[in-house]
Amino acid sequence: MTAQITVTEGGIPHNTLMIYGLISSLVGIYLTYLNTVTGTQLFSFFGGLGAVAALIWGSSTIKRLCSYGIGTGVPSAGMLAFGSGVIAMLLATKFGIASPIVALVLGLVIGAILGYIANNILAMKIPVMIQSIAELAAVGALVMIGFTAMTTGSFTFSPLSVIPVTVLGATVNSFGTSLIGGGLLAAIFMLGSIALQHGFNACLGPSEKQDRTLMLTAEVGFLSMLMVAIFSFAFIGVGAMIVSVLISAIGWYYTYAQYITLSKRDAAAWLDSKPIVEAEGH
C-alpha cells in the first residue's frame, strides 16, 4: 500500500479543494434559511448546491484515500461516509440554526473514531486513513442535510419527522408522510453515496485527470439533485419545486456536456458506436 497520489499533475491540491468545498457547502445550506426569513420556499435549491459542493470535496478525499490501493475501497468509502454521516446529520438537526455546523463537527468526530479503528485495530496502516474517513463522514453529513433542506425547505428536525395532514377536518402530525417515515431519507442516502464514489470509481486508472473526475462527480451530483428536487414536490410548493428542478437540470446539462468534452480530450480515439446487426436466421 505505497501508491500515493495526492494530486494530479497540474491539478488543485486536496487541502485547497477541501476548504473550498467545506465553505461552499455551509454557505449553500445556510442560504436555505432565506426561506424562513422571507416566508417562502423558493430558496430550497441552495441546499442542493451545497450538497454538490460537498460531493466535489468528498470525491477528492476518496481519490486521496483509495490511491493507496485498497481494492474495492471506492464504493465502500462512499457507503461508510453516508452511514456515519447520517448519524451526525440526524443528531445535528436538533440544534436549530446551528445544525449544519454541528453536523460538520459530529461528522468529523465520528469519522475520526472510525478511521482510528480501521487503521489501528483492523491494521490497515494507511497514513491518510483517519483524516480521510473523518472528512468523508463530514461530507456525508453535509450532503444529507443539504439535500434534506432542499426537499423540505428546512434543515431542522421537525420537517424530517412529522408532516401536518388534515383528517376529517382536523389537522394532525403524521410520521408516515414525513421524509424519514416515507423512506425518502433512505433514497437521499443512496443518491448521495453513489454520487460521492462514482467520479473516481469511473475515472481511476493511469489516464485519470483531476478535472474530468471532479466534473463527473458534479454531473452525478446534479443528477441526484434533480431527483431530490422531484422528491420535494411532496413537501414544498409547486413553484419552489419547479425552481429546484430547473436549476438542477441546468447544472446537470452543463456538467454533462463538460464531462463529454473532457473525455474526448483525454481519449486516445473517439468512435461513434453503432448497433451490431445480426444476420437473419441466427
Order of alpha helices (4+ residues) and beta strands (2+ residues): alpha-alpha-alpha-alpha-alpha-alpha-alpha-beta-beta-alpha-alpha-alpha
